[in-house]
Amino acid sequence: MEDIHTHRRKFERELSAGTVSLVLLAVLVRSAEPLYGYQIAKLLERDGDGVLIGKQSALYPVLRNLCAAGLLDSEVEPSVSGPPRRYYRATDLGKTVLREWQAAWSATRTFVDSVIGGQSS
């Protein structure tokens, strides 16, 4: 039988999988300059307090999907300290879509909070 900690970690992974695109797009819309994957991961690590569970490498497929959807642009630039880096920035479409996703997130959060709000811990 699984313990409470295992159930919590499983729930956090599932919840994280559904929110990573939203968070990545928000980080890139908010940024004044293009960011590369490691920078994004460090920002999420610093600001997220462990909420988005997973490996840094898991961000790259999501970033590629956002690019394929036209929500992000990317370009590769040489790096003096290692291999070339791919920098990402939000497109105008990405900025518009983020506003829609934020509205959907807000409605979802409000609904979930109303349902679980009466629960005692």
Secondary structure, DSSP 8 states (H G I E B T S, - for coil): ---HHHHHHHHHHHHHHHHHHHHHHHHHHH-SS-EEHHHHHHHHHHHHTT-S-S-GGGHHHHHHHHHHTTSEEEEEEEETTEEEEEEEEE-HHHHHHHHHHHHHHHHHHHHHHHHHTT---
